[in-house]
Amino acid sequence: MQYEMLPCYHCITTKSWATYFVVIHTGAHYNGCCQTYLINMIALLLFFMQFNSLFISGLQAVDDHTALLLRVVIGLIIIIMYLKSLEVENNLIIGTAILALFFLINLNATCINLIFTLWFVYLVRRKGATGVIQSVYYSTLLFSVFFALLVVKGIIYPDIVYIPETGRYRNNMGFWSANYPGFIAYSCFMTLFACKGYLSGLIHPVFRWFTNGLMAFFIIIPFLADSRTPGYAMIASLMVFIALSSNLIRYLMAFYLPLVPVVLLAMSLYLPWYYHGGELDYVLSGRLSYYYDYLSALKVNNYFFGSPLPDFALDNSYLILMTALGLGFIIPFTYMVYRSVLNNPNKYFIVLVFSLICYGFTEAVMARAETSVVILFYLLMFIKTQGTEFDKHGNALKVDDLLYRKSTAE
């Protein structure tokens, strides 16, 4: 399909006649010069957010005051970039006001993290679903290279520590804990897996093969560090992906998936009271005891309006979100998970959503959108890729919404 090549203002003023329009295989066309510039800016911001998290949380290279300052700078950049268009959406204002109100009530910093996450999502989704996924993919690919180099250094020069509670030796790989490289490997793996699977032929074959190599390396990182849970999560995600090749299983998964957070929240509230200190608690590395210590200190109003964060690790995303927003958070959260699956029925995205909401039962990963898999998870709640998929040649595919079957290229 041919389109008239009309230059945008930037193209005219800079004489950039080579990139007037980029034609997307779906049949839609847009001003490639300006749109590509915006996508690149978003990709750079995403990369900086991930690298900043690696620098602060993973390597602990700066003090708490500097870390807070860096996060504030990123937050201000997000707000300024969003306000440049002089248009603010009503839902963003309402969401910000509600989160700010909860912060004033419980003084929980998670509320501030969620505010910046909300602004970031509303900023990024302006670029269109395909542009959003491209930005996430390329920023994560670049970040993955830096992360992989650090891990290689950690393998060559290991940082072995002994954990007396478990009697195990672990390799921190130069990070603050062996858990960190394991989780970041999981984050990069799942993000690259989902984005590459969706974009398919829109990605150059060289980048696709390079991505496959990185993903294979990331699977073994948790086992090298002896932080095995992320490794098991990646393997389980691949098994779920294979199962979703059945259209019926994919349909059932998409239908029941939004109920999983409700079940996991109920388990997070029930299990600590009856199983802390027992065998299940040992299997979960003492997490149930920490959950019990937190829950037993709560007052009735904390279940409705939240509470300050405890001064110990609370490795559970659902309890962390409850500390910020009370039990009521599960209602909009479940609805947003439902929307993410309904609007993005691609099996790669279904696997990512399922994997992360299950992973969130034992890790507080959803509290701060600084890793690629969490960023993509929240973005899927606000974008719609349904009906826009691509084959290995970059051709658009028509999707049957009933069982999410693909037809031949249009």
C-alpha positions in Angstrom: 0.0 0.0 0.0 1.4 3.4 -1.0 1.0 6.6 1.0 1.7 10.2 0.1 4.9 11.3 1.7 4.2 14.6 3.3 6.9 16.0 5.6 6.2 17.1 9.1 7.4 20.5 10.4 10.5 19.0 11.9 11.4 17.3 8.6 10.9 20.6 6.7 13.0 22.7 9.1 15.8 20.2 9.4 15.7 19.0 5.7 15.4 15.4 6.9 13.8 14.3 3.7 14.8 10.6 4.2 12.4 9.8 7.0 9.1 11.5 6.3 6.8 8.5 7.0 7.2 5.1 8.4 4.6 2.6 7.1 3.4 0.1 9.7 2.4 -3.3 8.3 -1.0 -3.0 9.9 -1.9 -0.5 7.2 -1.7 2.5 9.5 0.9 5.2 8.7 2.2 8.1 10.7 4.9 10.7 10.6 8.0 8.5 11.0 10.5 11.3 11.8 8.7 12.7 14.9 7.1 9.4 15.9 10.5 7.6 15.8 12.0 10.4 17.8 9.4 10.1 20.5 9.7 6.3 20.6 13.5 6.6 20.9 13.1 9.1 23.8 10.8 6.7 25.6 13.2 3.8 25.0 16.1 5.9 26.4 14.0 6.8 29.5 13.1 3.2 30.0 16.8 2.2 29.8 17.8 4.9 32.2 15.1 3.8 34.7 16.4 0.2 34.6 20.0 1.2 34.7 19.3 3.5 37.6 17.6 0.6 39.5 20.6 -1.6 38.8 23.0 1.1 40.1 21.0 1.8 43.2 19.4 -1.5 44.2 21.6 -4.0 42.6 25.1 -2.6 43.1 24.1 -0.3 46.0 26.7 2.2 44.6 25.1 5.3 46.2 23.8 6.3 49.6 20.0 6.5 50.3 19.9 10.3 49.9 21.4 10.2 46.4 19.2 7.3 45.5 16.1 9.3 46.5 17.3 12.3 44.5 17.9 10.2 41.4 14.4 8.7 41.6 12.9 12.2 42.1 14.7 13.4 39.0 13.3 10.5 37.0 9.8 11.3 38.3 10.1 14.9 37.3 11.3 14.0 33.8 8.3 11.8 33.4 5.9 14.5 34.5 7.5 17.2 32.3 7.5 14.9 29.2 3.8 14.2 29.8 2.8 17.8 30.3 4.6 19.0 27.2 1.4 18.3 25.2 -0.6 20.5 27.6 -3.2 17.7 27.8 -3.9 15.9 31.1 -6.4 13.0 31.1 -9.1 12.9 33.7 -8.4 9.3 34.8 -4.8 10.3 35.5 -5.9 13.2 37.7 -8.4 11.0 39.6 -5.8 8.2 40.1 -3.2 10.6 41.2 -5.5 12.2 43.7 -6.6 8.9 45.2 -3.0 7.6 45.6 -2.0 11.0 47.1 -4.9 10.7 49.6 -3.8 7.3 50.7 -0.2 8.5 51.1 -1.4 11.4 53.4 -3.3 8.8 55.5 -0.7 6.1 55.9 2.6 7.8 54.8 3.5 4.7 52.8 6.2 5.4 50.1 4.6 2.8 47.8 1.9 5.2 47.1 4.4 7.7 45.6 6.0 4.9 43.6 2.5 4.1 42.2 1.9 7.7 41.3 5.0 7.9 39.2 4.2 4.6 37.7 0.8 5.9 36.7 2.2 9.0 35.1 4.8 7.0 33.2 2.2 4.6 31.8 0.0 7.4 30.6 3.0 9.1 29.0 4.2 5.9 27.2 0.9 4.7 25.9 0.5 7.9 23.8 3.0 6.3 21.4 0.6 3.5 20.4 0.6 -0.1 21.4 3.2 -1.2 18.8 5.5 1.8 19.6 5.2 1.0 23.3 6.3 -2.6 22.8 9.2 -1.6 20.6 10.4 0.9 23.1 10.3 -1.7 25.9 12.0 -4.3 23.8 15.0 -2.2 22.6 15.6 -0.5 25.9 15.5 -3.9 27.7 17.8 -5.4 25.0 20.4 -2.6 25.6 20.1 -3.0 29.4 20.4 -6.8 29.1 23.8 -6.4 27.4 25.1 -4.3 30.3 23.6 -6.7 32.8 25.1 -9.8 31.1 28.6 -8.2 31.1 28.3 -7.7 34.9 27.2 -11.3 35.4 30.1 -12.6 33.3 32.4 -10.6 35.5 30.7 -12.1 38.6 31.2 -15.6 37.2 34.9 -15.0 36.5 35.4 -13.3 39.8 32.8 -14.9 42.1 31.6 -13.4 45.3 30.8 -16.5 47.4 28.9 -16.2 50.6 27.6 -18.8 53.1 24.0 -18.7 54.2 23.9 -20.5 57.7 20.1 -20.6 57.7 20.0 -22.9 54.7 23.5 -24.3 54.8 24.1 -23.2 51.2 26.8 -21.3 49.4 25.7 -18.6 47.0 27.4 -16.4 44.4 26.3 -12.7 44.7 28.1 -12.0 41.4 29.1 -8.6 42.7 25.6 -7.6 43.5 24.2 -7.0 47.0 22.6 -10.4 47.1 22.4 -13.5 44.9 18.6 -12.9 44.6 19.2 -9.7 42.6 20.9 -11.2 39.5 18.4 -14.0 39.6 15.4 -11.7 39.5 16.9 -9.3 36.9 17.7 -12.3 34.7 14.0 -13.3 35.1 12.9 -9.8 34.3 14.9 -9.4 31.1 14.1 -13.0 30.0 10.3 -12.5 30.3 10.3 -9.0 28.8 12.4 -10.0 25.8 10.4 -13.2 25.4 7.1 -11.4 25.3 8.2 -8.4 23.2 10.1 -10.5 20.6 7.2 -12.9 20.4 4.7 -10.2 19.7 6.8 -8.0 17.4 8.2 -11.0 15.5 9.1 -9.9 12.0 9.3 -6.2 12.9 12.6 -7.1 14.6 15.7 -7.6 12.4 16.7 -11.3 12.3 20.1 -10.4 13.8 18.5 -8.9 16.8 16.1 -11.9 17.1 19.0 -14.4 17.2 21.0 -12.2 19.6 17.9 -12.0 21.9 17.6 -15.8 21.8 21.2 -16.1 22.9 20.7 -13.6 25.8 17.6 -15.5 26.9 19.4 -18.8 27.0 22.1 -17.3 29.1 19.6 -15.7 31.5 17.9 -19.0 32.3 21.1 -20.4 33.8 22.0 -17.3 35.8 19.7 -18.1 38.8 21.2 -21.6 39.1 24.8 -20.2 38.9 23.9 -17.8 41.7 22.0 -20.4 43.7 18.9 -18.3 43.6 16.8 -20.9 42.0 13.2 -19.5 42.2 13.6 -17.2 39.2 15.1 -20.0 37.2 12.1 -22.3 38.0 9.8 -19.4 37.1 11.4 -19.0 33.6 11.2 -22.8 33.0 7.6 -22.9 34.2 6.7 -19.9 31.9 8.0 -21.8 28.9 5.9 -24.8 29.9 2.8 -22.6 30.2 3.6 -21.1 26.8 3.7 -24.6 25.2 0.4 -25.5 26.9 -1.1 -22.3 25.5 -0.6 -23.7 22.0 -4.0 -25.3 22.6 -6.6 -22.7 21.8 -9.0 -24.1 24.5 -6.3 -23.9 27.2 -5.5 -20.4 26.1 -9.1 -19.4 26.3 -9.5 -20.9 29.8 -6.3 -19.3 31.0 -7.4 -15.9 29.7 -10.8 -16.4 31.4 -9.6 -17.5 34.8 -6.3 -15.5 35.0 -7.9 -12.4 36.6 -9.0 -14.5 39.6 -5.5 -15.6 40.4 -4.5 -12.4 42.3 -7.6 -12.8 44.5 -6.6 -16.4 45.3 -3.0 -15.4 46.0 -4.1 -12.5 48.3 -6.3 -14.8 50.2 -3.4 -17.3 50.6 -1.2 -14.4 51.8 -3.7 -13.5 54.5 -4.5 -17.1 55.6 -1.3 -19.1 55.5 0.8 -17.0 57.9 -1.6 -17.5 60.7 -1.6 -21.3 60.6 1.7 -22.3 58.9 4.4 -19.8 60.1 7.3 -21.6 61.7 6.4 -24.9 60.0 7.6 -26.9 57.1 5.9 -24.8 54.5 7.5 -21.7 56.1 10.9 -23.4 55.7 10.2 -24.1 52.0 9.4 -20.5 51.5 12.6 -19.4 53.3 10.8 -18.0 56.4 8.5 -15.7 54.4 5.4 -16.8 56.3 7.0 -15.8 59.6 7.6 -12.3 58.2 4.0 -12.2 56.9 2.7 -13.2 60.3 4.8 -10.5 62.1 3.3 -7.9 59.8 -0.3 -9.1 59.9 -0.4 -9.6 63.7 0.6 -6.0 64.2 -2.2 -4.5 62.1 -5.2 -2.7 63.4 -8.7 -3.0 61.8 -8.4 0.4 60.1 -5.1 -0.7 58.4 -7.0 -3.2 56.4 -9.1 -0.4 54.9 -6.6 2.5 54.7 -3.2 0.8 54.6 -0.3 1.2 56.9 3.4 2.3 56.9 5.8 -0.1 55.5 7.3 -2.5 58.1 11.0 -2.2 58.9 11.7 -5.7 57.7 11.5 -7.4 54.3 7.9 -8.2 53.3 8.4 -10.3 50.2 4.9 -10.3 48.9 3.5 -8.0 46.3 -0.1 -8.4 47.4 0.7 -7.5 51.1 2.9 -4.6 49.9 0.0 -3.2 47.8 -2.3 -3.8 50.8 0.0 -1.7 53.0 -0.4 1.2 50.5 -4.0 1.0 49.6 -5.8 -1.4 52.0 -7.6 -4.6 51.0 -9.7 -2.6 48.5 -6.8 -2.5 46.1 -7.7 -6.0 44.9 -10.9 -4.8 43.2 -9.3 -2.4 40.7 -6.2 -4.6 40.4 -8.2 -7.6 39.4 -10.1 -5.5 36.9 -6.9 -4.2 35.4 -5.5 -7.7 35.1 -8.8 -8.6 33.3 -8.3 -5.7 31.0 -4.7 -6.5 30.2 -5.7 -10.0 29.1 -8.8 -8.9 27.2 -7.0 -6.2 25.3 -3.8 -8.2 24.8 -4.8 -11.8 24.2 -1.5 -12.7 22.5 -0.2 -15.8 24.3 3.2 -14.2 24.9 1.6 -11.5 27.0 -0.7 -14.0 28.8 2.3 -16.0 29.9 4.0 -12.8 31.1 1.0 -11.7 33.1 0.5 -15.1 34.6 4.1 -15.5 35.5 4.4 -12.2 37.2 1.3 -12.3 39.3 2.4 -15.8 40.5 5.9 -14.5 41.2 4.5 -11.7 43.2 3.3 -14.1 45.9 6.9 -14.5 47.1 8.5 -11.2 46.0 7.5 -7.6 46.3 8.1 -7.0 42.6 5.0 -5.0 41.8 5.6 -2.2 44.3 8.1 -0.3 42.1 8.1 -0.2 38.3 11.8 0.0 37.7 12.4 -3.4 36.1 11.3 -4.2 32.6 9.0 -7.0 33.3 7.0 -4.9 35.9 7.0 -1.9 33.5 5.5 -4.1 30.7 3.1 -5.7 33.2 1.6 -2.3 34.1 1.7 -1.1 30.5 -0.4 -4.0 29.3 -3.2 -2.8 31.6 -3.5 0.4 29.6 -2.7 -0.5 26.0 -4.5 -2.6 23.4 -2.6 -4.9 21.0 -5.7 -7.0 20.2 -6.0 -7.6 16.5 -2.5 -6.3 15.7 0.0 -9.1 15.5 2.8 -9.8 13.1 4.4 -12.9 11.5 8.1 -13.6 11.1 8.1 -11.4 7.9 6.5 -8.4 9.6 3.1 -8.9 7.9 0.0 -8.1 9.9 -2.1 -11.1 11.1 -5.9 -11.0 11.6 -6.8 -12.4 15.0 -10.0 -14.3 15.8 -11.1 -12.8 19.2 -13.1 -15.9 20.3 -10.2 -18.3 20.8 -7.4 -15.9 19.7 -6.6 -17.9 16.6 -4.4 -16.4 13.9 -5.4 -16.3 10.3 -3.2 -15.9 7.3 -1.4 -12.7 6.6 -3.5 -9.9 5.2 
